[in-house]
Amino acid sequence: MQPAQAKVLLGDVVENLCALAQEDSAEALYALQAICFRNASACWKVGNTHNMFGYFRTMCSAGVDEPVRCAAFFLASTLVAFNEDLHRVVAKSRFTPVLLQMLQNKCQSTKDCDVDLRDVRGLSECDHGLCFIRNLSQTPAQIKLLVASGAVDLCGDFLATHSGV
């Protein structure tokens, strides 16, 4: 897979996909996730160079459609899972507190998340958002920020009321 990812990174495909993603294209977000999977340089290019975490923050408060949010959180989770240098970029973007607030508002009850859209993997936007939090928590410096932002309580409440993830 990495040779194919490298060829994609050399052209302007990533730039075009990032532009489409920022126009709220779920398909472009899923394509970016595939390009970034297990590829730290692709993650850096998408996450930092194209300011995707700034887009994710704006998207949370702009009221975009749920399929787009689900795809965006899947990409965000992939970016921080495969490039720890992006954890500082995430902190500077202030995306995490906005995501936590959105999850707090949306995923408090089993009913809210169970009736919502699930992607081809069977995961909701809440599931992908919590995967992002889990991946971000792999860096000790981020743990302090997550605790201060209330992520521990949110994750505990989610685990108490949901099964699966």
Wavefront OBJ file of the C-alpha trace (Angstrom):
o trace
v 0.000 0.000 0.000
v 2.826 2.452 0.767
v 4.139 2.577 -2.841
v 0.662 3.557 -4.019
v 0.386 6.142 -1.244
v 3.777 7.596 -2.217
v 2.703 8.027 -5.840
v -0.449 9.821 -4.722
v 1.556 12.141 -2.466
v 3.813 13.233 -5.339
v 0.975 14.599 -7.454
v -1.710 17.118 -6.629
v -4.287 14.497 -5.641
v -3.962 15.263 -1.924
v -4.404 18.990 -2.537
v -7.527 18.344 -4.588
v -8.943 15.917 -2.030
v -8.263 18.371 0.816
v -10.045 21.109 -1.139
v -13.024 18.796 -1.709
v -12.987 17.701 1.924
v -13.157 21.303 3.062
v -16.232 21.655 0.864
v -17.818 18.955 3.063
v -17.295 15.925 0.826
v -17.499 12.701 2.852
v -16.035 10.775 -0.086
v -12.945 12.988 -0.161
v -12.507 12.551 3.596
v -12.676 8.757 3.241
v -10.164 8.889 0.364
v -7.789 10.963 2.513
v -8.163 8.458 5.332
v -7.110 5.646 2.969
v -4.099 7.650 1.789
v -3.040 8.416 5.375
v -3.508 4.935 6.834
v -0.164 3.851 8.364
v 1.686 6.618 6.514
v 3.177 9.298 8.779
v 4.263 11.613 5.947
v 0.806 11.542 4.376
v -0.715 12.249 7.782
v 1.586 15.227 8.241
v 0.815 16.616 4.808
v -2.940 16.353 5.303
v -3.082 17.256 8.991
v -0.596 20.101 9.141
v -0.009 21.443 5.655
v -3.699 21.547 4.805
v -4.902 22.634 8.272
v -7.471 19.854 8.503
v -7.862 20.176 12.271
v -8.906 23.795 11.813
v -11.492 22.582 9.297
v -12.664 19.879 11.733
v -13.123 22.498 14.479
v -15.131 24.761 12.185
v -17.142 21.829 10.869
v -18.264 20.833 14.382
v -19.871 24.198 14.950
v -21.077 24.819 11.396
v -23.723 22.088 11.431
v -22.539 19.977 8.497
v -24.306 16.718 7.697
v -23.681 13.684 9.859
v -22.047 11.551 7.117
v -19.427 14.283 6.670
v -18.770 14.508 10.422
v -18.461 10.725 10.640
v -15.907 10.651 7.800
v -14.048 13.661 9.224
v -13.701 12.100 12.676
v -12.495 8.859 11.075
v -9.800 10.841 9.248
v -8.909 12.790 12.416
v -8.492 9.527 14.318
v -6.236 8.144 11.587
v -4.100 11.285 11.471
v -3.284 11.256 15.183
v -2.868 7.465 15.270
v -0.110 7.400 12.673
v 1.753 10.670 13.299
v 2.371 11.742 16.889
v 3.882 15.043 15.704
v 0.328 16.065 14.822
v -0.699 15.946 18.476
v 0.832 19.408 18.964
v -0.961 20.640 15.844
v -4.241 19.356 17.288
v -3.616 21.195 20.560
v -2.917 24.460 18.729
v -6.038 24.071 16.556
v -8.330 23.861 19.621
v -10.280 21.082 17.894
v -10.370 18.735 20.891
v -12.494 20.916 23.240
v -14.970 21.579 20.416
v -15.189 17.851 19.626
v -15.659 16.995 23.298
v -18.474 19.538 23.598
v -20.175 18.156 20.487
v -19.872 14.597 21.810
v -21.180 15.705 25.198
v -24.240 17.250 23.565
v -24.886 14.448 21.091
v -23.852 11.171 22.672
v -25.201 11.381 26.192
v -27.784 8.662 25.695
v -27.811 5.278 23.986
v -30.827 6.329 21.919
v -29.096 9.333 20.332
v -26.138 7.343 19.006
v -27.951 4.112 18.178
v -30.425 5.702 15.771
v -27.803 7.744 13.955
v -25.853 6.930 10.831
v -23.212 4.245 10.914
v -20.459 3.979 8.311
v -19.433 0.830 6.426
v -17.437 -0.270 9.481
v -20.543 -0.011 11.670
v -19.234 3.006 13.581
v -21.020 6.274 14.316
v -19.534 9.749 14.519
v -19.505 9.302 18.322
v -17.445 6.118 17.946
v -14.933 7.812 15.623
v -14.739 10.850 17.912
v -13.920 8.640 20.881
v -11.331 6.739 18.805
v -9.734 10.126 18.090
v -9.619 10.846 21.844
v -8.103 7.417 22.517
v -5.430 7.898 19.834
v -4.646 11.389 21.074
v -4.217 10.093 24.616
v -1.129 8.101 23.593
v 1.018 11.201 24.188
v 1.605 12.099 27.868
v 1.349 15.839 27.218
v -2.085 15.356 25.660
v -3.353 13.401 28.659
v -3.180 16.534 30.830
v -5.151 18.506 28.240
v -7.736 15.739 27.868
v -8.230 15.443 31.626
v -8.577 19.228 31.934
v -11.106 19.242 29.078
v -13.347 16.649 30.734
v -12.556 13.788 28.342
v -12.278 11.228 31.146
v -15.815 11.893 32.381
v -17.182 11.913 28.847
v -15.523 8.593 27.980
v -16.658 7.055 31.270
v -20.256 8.158 30.689
v -20.137 6.826 27.140
v -18.785 3.439 28.223
v -21.424 3.196 30.927
v -24.301 3.683 28.482
v -23.010 2.161 25.205
v -21.724 -1.187 24.099
v -19.455 -2.009 21.171
v -16.602 0.446 20.943
l 1 2 3 4 5 6 7 8 9 10 11 12 13 14 15 16 17 18 19 20 21 22 23 24 25 26 27 28 29 30 31 32 33 34 35 36 37 38 39 40 41 42 43 44 45 46 47 48 49 50 51 52 53 54 55 56 57 58 59 60 61 62 63 64 65 66 67 68 69 70 71 72 73 74 75 76 77 78 79 80 81 82 83 84 85 86 87 88 89 90 91 92 93 94 95 96 97 98 99 100 101 102 103 104 105 106 107 108 109 110 111 112 113 114 115 116 117 118 119 120 121 122 123 124 125 126 127 128 129 130 131 132 133 134 135 136 137 138 139 140 141 142 143 144 145 146 147 148 149 150 151 152 153 154 155 156 157 158 159 160 161 162 163 164 165
